[in-house]
């Protein structure tokens, strides 16, 4: 069912995906769909959870080692590998799903080891980083991949992580 929904989201918006057509494409019965998911949004949220967990598994070791650039390279490479799915999740699924993805990414990130500086409340650091990363990735996904994964990793590192990881509190 996951694969079928991802394929359909490459062709149409989530609002236009009919559960009957989804079940047919997945090769399952209509009732079978509802034995597993209450609606197509729940299926999409399940897909998003798996992607977020995979991203964290790939990124956290680099973050813990203090290599934020490598962490963002892993993120950008994964997004590029799953460009269709990421595009569907961030641009084709609608604002409600984007909000759900944001909340789930924040929750999963909060469960990861804390690497925020002492001057910054952890929840604020995570919320900032997740929101900024999703906004930047959405911008990238809405365009042809004119920027390489290396370019995106550098942009993400400079715009998202570098300012947050500063141990100094500066006031202007």
C-alpha positions as CSV (number, residue, x, y, z in Angstrom):
1,X,0.0,0.0,0.0
2,X,2.9,2.3,0.7
3,X,4.4,1.9,-2.7
4,X,1.0,2.3,-4.4
5,X,0.4,5.6,-2.5
6,X,3.8,6.9,-3.4
7,X,3.3,6.1,-7.0
8,X,-0.1,7.8,-7.0
9,X,1.2,10.9,-5.3
10,X,3.7,11.3,-8.2
11,X,0.7,11.5,-10.5
12,X,-1.8,13.5,-8.4
13,X,-2.4,15.4,-5.2
14,X,-3.3,13.5,-2.0
15,X,-6.8,15.0,-2.1
16,X,-7.4,13.4,-5.5
17,X,-6.3,9.9,-4.5
18,X,-9.3,7.6,-4.1
19,X,-8.9,4.8,-1.6
20,X,-10.6,2.4,-4.0
21,X,-8.0,3.2,-6.7
22,X,-5.2,3.0,-4.1
23,X,-6.3,-0.4,-2.9
24,X,-6.6,-1.6,-6.5
25,X,-3.1,-0.4,-7.4
26,X,-1.8,-2.0,-4.2
27,X,-3.5,-5.3,-5.1
28,X,-5.5,-5.5,-1.9
29,X,-9.2,-5.3,-1.2
30,X,-10.9,-2.1,-0.2
31,X,-11.7,-3.5,3.2
32,X,-8.1,-4.6,3.7
33,X,-7.0,-1.0,3.4
34,X,-9.2,-0.1,6.4
35,X,-8.0,-3.0,8.5
36,X,-4.6,-1.3,8.4
37,X,-5.3,2.4,8.1
38,X,-8.2,4.7,9.1
39,X,-7.6,6.9,6.0
40,X,-5.0,7.7,3.4
41,X,-3.6,10.4,5.6
42,X,-2.8,7.8,8.2
43,X,-1.0,5.7,5.6
44,X,1.0,8.8,4.5
45,X,1.9,9.6,8.1
46,X,3.2,6.0,8.5
47,X,5.3,6.5,5.4
48,X,6.6,9.8,6.8
49,X,7.4,8.2,10.1
50,X,9.5,5.6,8.4
51,X,11.4,8.2,6.3
52,X,12.0,10.4,9.3
53,X,13.3,7.5,11.4
54,X,15.6,6.5,8.5
55,X,16.9,10.1,8.2
56,X,17.7,10.2,11.9
57,X,19.5,6.9,11.8
58,X,21.7,8.2,9.0
59,X,22.3,11.7,10.5
60,X,22.6,11.3,14.3
61,X,26.0,9.5,14.3
62,X,27.5,12.5,12.4
63,X,25.8,15.0,14.7
64,X,27.1,13.1,17.8
65,X,30.6,13.2,16.3
66,X,30.3,16.9,15.8
67,X,30.2,16.7,12.0
68,X,27.1,18.6,11.0
69,X,28.1,19.0,7.4
70,X,28.3,15.2,7.1
71,X,24.9,14.9,8.8
72,X,23.4,17.2,6.3
73,X,25.1,15.5,3.4
74,X,23.5,12.2,4.6
75,X,20.1,14.1,4.7
76,X,20.5,15.6,1.2
77,X,21.6,12.3,-0.3
78,X,18.7,10.5,1.2
79,X,16.2,13.2,0.0
80,X,17.8,13.0,-3.5
81,X,17.5,9.2,-3.5
82,X,13.8,9.5,-2.4
83,X,13.1,12.7,-4.3
84,X,9.6,11.6,-5.5
85,X,8.5,10.5,-2.0
86,X,9.9,13.6,-0.3
87,X,8.3,15.8,-3.0
88,X,5.0,14.1,-2.4
89,X,5.3,14.5,1.4
90,X,6.4,18.1,1.5
91,X,4.7,19.6,-1.5
92,X,1.9,17.3,-2.7
93,X,0.2,16.2,0.4
94,X,-1.1,19.5,1.6
95,X,-0.7,21.8,4.6
96,X,-2.2,19.4,7.1
97,X,0.2,16.7,6.2
98,X,3.1,19.1,6.2
99,X,2.1,20.1,9.8
100,X,1.9,16.4,10.7
101,X,5.3,15.7,9.3
102,X,6.7,18.7,11.1
103,X,5.3,17.6,14.4
104,X,6.4,14.0,13.9
105,X,9.9,15.1,12.9
106,X,10.1,17.3,16.0
107,X,9.0,14.4,18.3
108,X,11.5,11.9,16.8
109,X,14.3,14.5,16.9
110,X,13.5,15.2,20.6
111,X,14.0,11.5,21.3
112,X,17.5,11.7,19.8
113,X,20.5,12.6,22.0
114,X,20.7,16.3,23.0
115,X,23.4,18.2,21.2
116,X,22.0,21.7,21.7
117,X,24.2,24.4,23.3
118,X,23.5,25.3,26.9
119,X,22.2,28.8,26.1
120,X,19.4,27.4,23.8
121,X,16.3,25.5,25.1
122,X,16.4,22.1,23.4
123,X,12.8,22.2,22.2
124,X,13.4,25.5,20.5
125,X,16.6,24.3,18.9
126,X,14.8,21.2,17.5
127,X,11.8,23.1,16.4
128,X,13.9,25.7,14.6
129,X,16.1,23.1,12.9
130,X,13.2,20.9,11.8
131,X,11.2,23.8,10.5
132,X,14.1,25.4,8.7
133,X,15.2,22.0,7.2
134,X,11.7,21.3,5.9
135,X,11.4,24.8,4.4
136,X,14.8,24.6,2.6
137,X,14.1,21.0,1.4
138,X,10.7,22.0,0.1
139,X,12.3,24.9,-1.8
140,X,14.9,22.4,-3.3
141,X,12.2,19.8,-4.2
142,X,10.0,22.4,-6.0
143,X,12.8,23.0,-8.4
144,X,14.8,20.9,-10.7
145,X,17.8,19.5,-8.9
146,X,20.0,22.4,-10.1
147,X,21.9,22.2,-6.8
148,X,23.9,19.1,-5.9
149,X,23.5,17.2,-2.7
150,X,26.9,18.7,-1.7
151,X,25.6,22.2,-2.3
152,X,22.4,21.5,-0.3
153,X,24.4,20.0,2.6
154,X,26.5,23.1,2.7
155,X,23.5,25.4,2.6
156,X,21.7,23.5,5.3
157,X,24.7,23.4,7.5
158,X,25.3,27.2,7.2
159,X,21.7,28.2,7.5
160,X,20.4,25.7,10.0
161,X,23.0,24.1,12.2
162,X,25.9,26.5,12.4
163,X,24.0,29.3,14.0
164,X,22.4,27.0,16.6
165,X,25.6,25.2,17.5
166,X,27.4,28.3,18.5
167,X,28.5,28.1,22.1
168,X,28.5,31.8,22.5
169,X,25.4,33.9,23.1
170,X,25.7,37.0,21.1
171,X,23.5,40.1,21.3
172,X,23.4,42.8,18.6
